[in-house]
Amino acid sequence: MEIEDINENKDNKEFILEAVKESGKNLELASEELQDDKEVVMEALKQDGEALEFASTRLKGDKEVLQLAIKTAPWTICYASEELAGDKEIMLECCKNYGQALYYASEELRNDKEVVKAAVENKGIIIKYASKTLIDDKELAEIAVKQNKQAFHFISDKLKKDEDIKKLME
């Protein structure tokens, strides 16, 4: 499908549905109205989770839409609405596969041990985005340092002096 054809038919729902089935990122060329059409956006995301970038702000705040996008493109959590950035179910699932998602989590979830643990197990250095309370959690510090020794720099000063943590750095 050619870009010119998509541009000429950007308001034609049936045409755009076929275009996004071929390449989810063709959503970028759809009209604003169709970028806000859940059926069109879901089809685009089935083909390519990264197409979330081109969905309307309203649909980026739709839990079902976001869940579909992060299945294949977990980094798209960066487009989550403030409300969804505070949704434990979404953030927990995303952090298991993409530790960096913790960066986009709400302050409340950065203080949730289960969410932080999932993120740190995936990418140890991400402990730097945990709450002040959780960078002082020995279990999380051990997981983080075992996963990536650089995480040592982001744990609490108290834990940097802990003998068990020091052994992990040897």
C-alpha positions, 0 to 999 in steps of 0.5 A: 500500500502506497503512502499517497493512497493512504493519504488520499483515503485517510478518512475512509475507515475501511481503507485505513483498517486494511492499511493498519492490518498491513502495517500498524504504523500506517495509523500515523497517516489516518485522520485524527478521527480514525486515530481516535477510533478504537477499532482502527487503533486496536487493529493497528496495535495487533499488527504493531504495538508501537503504533500506539504513538499515533493513537489519540490521547483519549485512547492512550488512556484506555486500559484495553488499548494500552494492554494490547500495545505493551504486549509487543512493545512494552516501552509504549508504557511511556504514552500511558495516561497519568491514571494508567501509570498508576494502575498496578496491574498494567505497571506490574505486567509491564515491569516484568518484561521491561524494567524501565517501565518503573520510570513511568510509574506513579509515585505510589507504584514506585513505593510498591515493593511488588512492582519495584521487585518485578522491575529490578528483577528485569533490570537491576539498575532501575532501582534508581527509580524506586522510592527512598523507602525501597532503595533501603530494602535489602531484598530489593538491593540484593536482587538489583546488585546481583542483576547489575553491579551498577545498581550498587550506586543507587541503593541506600548508604546504609545498605552499601555498608551491609556485609551481604551486599558488599560480598555481592560486589566482589 
